[in-house]
Amino acid sequence: MKKVFLIYLICFSVNYALAQNMSFLYEMTYKTNVRNNNHKKELYYLDVSDKESVFRSEYEKSSDSLIQKTGFGLGFKIFYNHQYYILKSLSENKVYKIISTPIFSDIYYLRIEDLNWRISTEKLKIGDFNCQKAELNYGGRKWIAWFTQEIPLQEGPYIFNGLPGLIIKISDVNSDYHFELVKIKKNANAIPHLQAKKEVTWEILKKMELDFYKDPYAEVRTRNIGYVNANEKGEKIQLSMKKMTESMQKNIRDNDNFIELDHIIIYD
């Protein structure tokens, strides 16, 4: 069994967990492609305040802070199918998946349905925490979670929430996606995050993904934006839009293991 590094949790108290403005850091391990067994690891933050929480990568968190200070961020993920940015309204008990369009980074939100957990009597000690098992069917996958009531926050990584305690780790039964808590720390007084003003449905999102795959640079041409590169001498090299399109399409196909299997897209 994989060793759990809960170094910062040993002396962690319940009162501290209930304090506002906490950051729970999760290691996310996921399979990028449905046809091979290659896995990728990333560090993700779950930042919690009294009214909302934000789940995003370490890179996205830094970008959000930069946007708040300067108005400019670090850019966004180039693919739709590996975006895991989640905003939860704790006061309204609503969960939103935040979507940024590749290249021009228009921001949308997608409402996530309520989760129907099945809590088991099975117990497990993880680090210093006494945990309990829960199961869930979400996104065409069966998920197994271990949560602790010793930190009575109904929170967890990605869209997962609603259990009577913090989720320490959760994975789907095929081990395509695995989230595990590795650190807890006090957060800043505010949680800057992306502001999405337009809602999309799964159907609209699927159309956006397919349109982007078929013609990734359609909007570049529409806006009459030229793409150039330079060699080692600094000389401009005109890029082939056809080659750029083929390269982008290959990258999308190579990263086609959707976390929501029931919304997977089969690319030609």
Residue pairs with C-beta under 8 A, 6 or more apart in sequence:
2 180
4 126
4 127
4 168
4 169
4 180
4 181
4 182
5 182
5 183
6 126
6 127
6 128
6 129
6 181
6 182
6 183
7 182
7 183
8 183
8 184
8 185
9 127
9 128
9 129
9 181
9 183
9 184
10 127
10 128
12 128
12 151
12 184
14 150
14 151
14 152
17 150
17 151
17 152
17 153
17 166
17 184
18 152
18 153
19 186
20 48
20 49
20 50
21 47
21 48
21 49
21 186
21 187
21 188
21 189
21 191
22 47
22 48
22 184
22 185
22 186
22 187
23 45
23 46
23 47
23 48
23 184
23 185
23 186
23 187
24 45
24 46
24 48
24 155
24 157
24 166
24 181
24 183
24 184
25 43
25 44
25 45
25 46
25 181
25 182
25 183
25 184
25 185
26 43
26 44
26 45
26 46
26 157
26 179
26 180
26 181
26 182
27 41
27 42
27 43
27 44
27 179
27 180
27 182
28 41
28 42
28 43
28 44
28 84
28 157
28 177
28 178
28 179
29 39
29 40
29 41
29 177
29 178
29 180
30 39
30 40
30 42
30 82
30 176
30 177
30 178
30 257
30 259
31 37
31 38
31 39
31 40
31 175
31 176
31 177
31 257
32 38
32 39
32 40
32 82
32 254
32 255
32 257
33 254
33 255
33 256
33 257
34 256
34 257
42 57
42 58
43 57
43 58
43 182
44 55
44 56
44 57
44 58
44 84
44 157
44 179
45 54
45 55
45 56
45 57
45 58
45 61
46 53
46 54
46 55
46 155
46 156
46 157
47 53
47 54
47 55
47 61
47 187
47 191
48 90
48 153
48 155
48 187
49 90
49 187
49 190
49 191
50 90
51 89
51 90
51 91
52 87
52 88
52 89
52 90
52 91
52 191
53 87
53 88
53 90
53 155
53 191
54 85
54 86
54 87
54 88
54 191
54 193
55 84
55 85
55 86
55 87
55 88
55 157
55 158
56 64
56 84
56 85
56 86
56 193
57 84
57 85
59 74
60 76
60 85
62 74
63 73
63 74
63 75
63 76
64 73
64 192
64 193
64 194
65 192
66 72
66 73
66 74
67 73
67 192
67 194
68 192
75 105
76 100
76 102
76 105
77 83
77 100
77 102
78 102
78 103
78 248
78 251
79 102
79 251
79 252
79 255
80 99
80 101
80 102
80 205
80 208
80 209
80 212
81 209
81 252
81 255
81 256
81 257
81 258
81 265
82 255
83 97
83 98
83 99
83 100
84 158
84 259
85 97
85 98
85 99
85 100
85 194
86 95
86 96
86 97
86 98
86 112
86 158
86 159
87 95
87 96
87 98
87 109
87 193
87 194
87 196
88 94
88 95
88 96
88 155
88 161
89 95
89 96
94 111
95 111
95 112
95 159
95 161
96 109
96 110
96 111
96 112
96 196
97 109
97 110
97 112
97 159
98 107
98 108
98 109
98 110
98 193
98 194
98 196
99 107
99 108
99 109
99 110
99 196
99 200
99 205
99 208
100 106
100 107
100 108
100 194
101 108
101 208
101 212
102 212
102 216
103 216
103 217
103 219
103 220
104 219
107 194
107 195
107 196
107 197
107 198
108 196
108 198
108 199
108 200
108 205
109 196
109 198
109 199
109 200
110 199
110 200
110 201
110 202
110 205
111 199
112 159
114 162
115 136
115 138
115 159
115 160
115 161
115 162
116 136
116 137
117 134
117 135
117 136
117 145
117 162
117 163
118 134
118 135
118 136
119 132
119 133
119 134
119 163
119 164
120 132
120 133
120 134
120 135
121 132
122 132
122 133
123 130
123 131
123 132
123 133
124 131
124 132
124 133
124 146
125 131
126 146
126 148
126 168
126 169
127 168
129 148
129 150
129 151
129 168
130 148
130 149
130 150
131 146
131 147
131 148
131 168
132 146
132 147
132 148
132 149
132 165
133 144
133 145
133 146
134 144
134 145
134 146
134 147
134 163
135 142
135 143
135 144
135 145
136 142
136 143
136 145
136 160
137 143
138 159
138 160
138 260
139 258
139 259
139 260
139 261
139 262
139 263
140 260
140 261
140 262
140 263
140 264
141 172
141 173
141 174
141 176
141 177
141 259
141 260
141 261
142 172
142 173
143 160
143 170
143 171
143 172
143 173
144 170
144 171
144 172
144 173
145 156
145 160
145 163
145 167
145 169
145 170
146 167
146 168
146 169
146 170
147 156
147 163
147 164
147 165
147 166
147 167
147 168
148 165
148 166
148 168
149 164
149 165
150 165
151 165
151 166
152 164
152 165
152 166
153 165
153 166
154 161
154 162
154 163
154 164
154 165
155 161
155 166
155 167
156 163
156 166
156 167
156 170
156 179
157 167
157 170
157 179
157 181
158 179
158 259
160 167
160 170
160 179
166 181
167 179
167 181
168 180
168 181
169 178
169 179
169 180
169 181
170 178
170 179
171 177
171 178
171 179
172 178
176 257
176 259
177 259
200 208
202 263
205 263
206 263
206 265
209 265
210 265
211 218
213 249
213 252
213 265
213 267
215 245
216 244
216 245
216 248
216 249
217 227
217 241
217 244
217 245
217 248
220 227
221 241
227 239
227 241
227 244
228 236
228 237
228 238
228 239
229 236
229 237
229 239
230 236
230 237
231 237
249 267
252 267
253 267
256 264
256 265
256 267
258 264
258 265
